Amino acid sequence: MCLFIRWSIGILVSLLVGHYATRNFRDLRNKHIRNVCKYNEALQKQDEQSINSDLLPLVTGLIERTFFTLVIAFDVSGGAVAMMGWLGAKMAINWNRQPGESPVNRAFSMTALQAGIVSLMFSLVGGLICRW
């Protein structure tokens, strides 16, 4: 019974708490960026696109937290290296931006990296709860 409770709490921390904490972190950072930067047409278009594609980050976060929770819980060697590699791969997608793009886009990319780290932190904590 203790094993079931421990795994339930670990999965709950990783998936549920991790989702809401990461989402709130991302939303607060994006709100701060929008308050600092003045609105322009490109930013408004980006806002419309992010509203339309809000499901993709949700699914990506759920999958990565599930995977890395299990990696940590089962004490797979190289788990921390895999986490950093995953973040690198996610960020490499954003490195192909056009040279003339707004610096605001770089701020949003940094927010994505920071939110990824917050998400992986909850995977780590959830996995450790499962393991102990």
Phi, psi and chi 1 to 4 in degrees:
 res  aa     phi    psi   chi1   chi2   chi3   chi4
   1 MET       -  -39.7 -174.8   64.9  170.0      -
   2 CYS   -63.1  -37.4 -177.0      -      -      -
   3 LEU   -63.3  -43.2  179.8   68.2      -      -
   4 PHE   -63.3  -43.6  175.2   74.6      -      -
   5 ILE   -64.5  -44.1  -68.0  172.1      -      -
   6 ARG   -61.3  -45.1 -168.7  174.1   67.3 -138.6
   7 TRP   -67.2  -38.0  -88.6   85.1      -      -
   8 SER   -62.3  -44.5  -62.0      -      -      -
   9 ILE   -65.9  -42.9  -67.5  171.2      -      -
  10 GLY   -61.4  -45.5      -      -      -      -
  11 ILE   -65.8  -40.7  -64.8  -66.3      -      -
  12 LEU   -62.0  -44.3 -134.7  107.7      -      -
  13 VAL   -63.7  -45.3  165.3      -      -      -
  14 SER   -67.8  -49.6  178.8      -      -      -
  15 LEU   -85.5  -54.1  -59.4 -176.9      -      -
  16 LEU   -78.6  -56.6 -166.1   64.3      -      -
  17 VAL   -64.2  -41.1  176.2      -      -      -
  18 GLY   -60.5  -40.1      -      -      -      -
  19 HIS   -62.1  -52.4  165.7   70.7      -      -
  20 TYR   -69.0  -37.9  -73.4  108.9      -      -
  21 ALA   -66.1  -43.5      -      -      -      -
  22 THR   -65.6  -42.5  -56.4      -      -      -
  23 ARG   -63.4  -44.9 -173.1  168.7  149.9 -169.0
  24 ASN   -65.3  -40.0  -72.7  -22.1      -      -
  25 PHE   -60.0  -49.4  173.8   81.6      -      -
  26 ARG   -60.9  -45.3 -176.4 -158.7   64.7 -155.6
  27 ASP   -64.6  -41.1  -69.5  -14.2      -      -
  28 LEU   -65.0  -42.0  -74.8  172.2      -      -
  29 ARG   -65.0  -43.7  -76.0  -76.5  -65.4  141.4
  30 ASN   -64.8  -37.5  -72.5  -16.2      -      -
  31 LYS   -64.1  -41.1 -177.1  178.5  178.2 -178.4
  32 HIS   -62.5  -44.7  173.7   71.8      -      -
  33 ILE   -61.6  -43.0  -68.8  168.6      -      -
  34 ARG   -66.1  -34.3  -72.6 -175.1 -174.8  102.2
  35 ASN   -70.1  -35.8  -73.3  -21.3      -      -
  36 VAL   -74.9  -41.5  169.6      -      -      -
  37 CYS   -90.6  143.7  -57.5      -      -      -
  38 LYS   -80.1  148.9   48.5 -175.1 -177.6  175.3
  39 TYR   -70.8  139.2  -80.5   95.8      -      -
  40 ASN  -136.4  177.0   58.6   27.9      -      -
  41 GLU   -63.2  -40.4  -73.7 -176.4   16.7      -
  42 ALA   -63.7  -40.4      -      -      -      -
  43 LEU   -67.5  -40.2 -175.7   57.1      -      -
  44 GLN   -65.0  -39.5  -71.5  174.0   -4.2      -
  45 LYS   -64.0  -39.5  -73.6  179.4 -174.1  174.2
  46 GLN   -64.6  -38.8 -173.6  175.7    8.8      -
  47 ASP   -61.6  -43.5  -73.7  -16.6      -      -
  48 GLU   -63.2  -40.7  -68.8  169.8    9.6      -
  49 GLN   -66.2  -40.2  -70.6  173.1   -3.3      -
  50 SER   -69.1  -32.0   68.4      -      -      -
  51 ILE   -66.7  -41.0  -71.0  170.1      -      -
  52 ASN   -70.8  -28.1  -67.6  -26.8      -      -
  53 SER  -112.5   36.0   64.6      -      -      -
  54 ASP   -72.8  -18.1 -159.8   30.1      -      -
  55 LEU   -73.4  -33.9 -174.3   61.6      -      -
  56 LEU   -60.6  -48.7 -176.5   60.9      -      -
  57 PRO   -63.0  -32.4  -21.1   29.8      -      -
  58 LEU   -62.1  -48.1  172.4   84.8      -      -
  59 VAL   -67.9  -43.2  172.3      -      -      -
  60 THR   -60.1  -45.8  -56.8      -      -      -
  61 GLY   -63.1  -40.7      -      -      -      -
  62 LEU   -63.6  -43.2 -174.2   66.0      -      -
  63 ILE   -67.3  -46.2  -69.8  169.6      -      -
  64 GLU   -67.3  -38.7   73.1 -175.7   10.2      -
  65 ARG   -67.2  -39.0  -78.2 -170.2  -59.1  -84.4
  66 THR   -61.8  -48.9  -58.6      -      -      -
  67 PHE   -61.0  -51.1  176.0   76.2      -      -
  68 PHE   -74.2  -23.9  -73.3  115.7      -      -
  69 THR   -63.2  -43.9  -62.1      -      -      -
  70 LEU   -69.1  -37.2  -64.7  175.2      -      -
  71 VAL   -60.2  -45.6  166.0      -      -      -
  72 ILE   -71.0  -42.4  -62.0  -61.0      -      -
  73 ALA   -62.1  -37.8      -      -      -      -
  74 PHE   -93.2    9.7  -70.2  113.4      -      -
  75 ASP    53.4   46.2 -161.9   17.5      -      -
  76 VAL   -71.6  128.8  175.8      -      -      -
  77 SER   -66.5  141.9   65.9      -      -      -
  78 GLY    83.2   16.3      -      -      -      -
  79 GLY   -62.2  -42.6      -      -      -      -
  80 ALA   -67.3  -38.8      -      -      -      -
  81 VAL   -64.6  -40.0  174.3      -      -      -
  82 ALA   -64.1  -38.5      -      -      -      -
  83 MET   -61.5  -46.5  -74.6  178.6  162.2      -
  84 MET   -67.2  -37.3  -65.9  -55.6  108.7      -
  85 GLY   -63.1  -39.1      -      -      -      -
  86 TRP   -64.0  -44.1  171.7 -109.6      -      -
  87 LEU   -62.0  -40.5  -82.7  177.7      -      -
  88 GLY   -61.9  -42.2      -      -      -      -
  89 ALA   -65.2  -40.7      -      -      -      -
  90 LYS   -63.6  -40.7  -81.3  175.2   57.4  174.6
  91 MET   -76.0  -27.2  -64.5  -45.3  -63.8      -
  92 ALA   -62.0  -28.2      -      -      -      -
  93 ILE   -62.7  -37.1  -65.2  168.6      -      -
  94 ASN   -83.3   -8.7  -69.8  -36.2      -      -
  95 TRP   -75.2  -11.7  -70.4  -23.4      -      -
  96 ASN   -90.8   36.9  -66.5  -35.3      -      -
  97 ARG   -79.4  155.7  -63.8 -170.0 -176.7  -84.6
  98 GLN   -71.1  145.9  -61.5  -61.4  -36.5      -
  99 PRO   -61.3  -30.8  -15.4   22.0      -      -
 100 GLY   -87.8    7.0      -      -      -      -
 101 GLU   -70.3  158.2  -82.8 -170.1  -63.5      -
 102 SER   -65.3  144.5  168.5      -      -      -
 103 PRO   -64.9  -15.7    6.6  -10.2      -      -
 104 VAL   -62.6  -35.6  174.7      -      -      -
 105 ASN   -62.3  -35.7  -69.7  -22.8      -      -
 106 ARG   -66.3  -36.3  -70.0 -175.9 -173.9 -149.6
 107 ALA   -64.1  -41.3      -      -      -      -
 108 PHE   -66.5  -34.7  -76.9  119.1      -      -
 109 SER   -65.0  -40.2  -65.6      -      -      -
 110 MET   -65.1  -37.6 -174.3   50.8  129.1      -
 111 THR   -62.3  -39.8  -62.0      -      -      -
 112 ALA   -62.1  -42.0      -      -      -      -
 113 LEU   -64.0  -44.6  177.6   61.9      -      -
 114 GLN   -64.9  -40.9  -67.0  167.6  -16.2      -
 115 ALA   -65.2  -34.8      -      -      -      -
 116 GLY   -63.0  -39.9      -      -      -      -
 117 ILE   -67.1  -41.0  -69.3  172.3      -      -
 118 VAL   -61.1  -43.3  169.7      -      -      -
 119 SER   -61.3  -46.1  176.4      -      -      -
 120 LEU   -67.8  -28.9  -67.5 -179.7      -      -
 121 MET   -62.2  -41.9  180.0 -169.6   65.0      -
 122 PHE   -68.4  -31.7  -81.0   94.9      -      -
 123 SER   -63.0  -43.9  -65.5      -      -      -
 124 LEU   -61.7  -48.3  176.9   67.2      -      -
 125 VAL   -64.4  -44.9  170.6      -      -      -
 126 GLY   -61.9  -40.7      -      -      -      -
 127 GLY   -65.9  -40.2      -      -      -      -
 128 LEU   -66.3  -36.8  -71.4  173.7      -      -
 129 ILE   -62.8  -42.1  -70.1  171.1      -      -
 130 CYS   -63.7  -39.7  -68.1      -      -      -
 131 ARG   -71.0  -38.8 -171.7 -172.8  -30.4  167.7
 132 TRP   -78.8      -  -71.3  -19.8      -      -
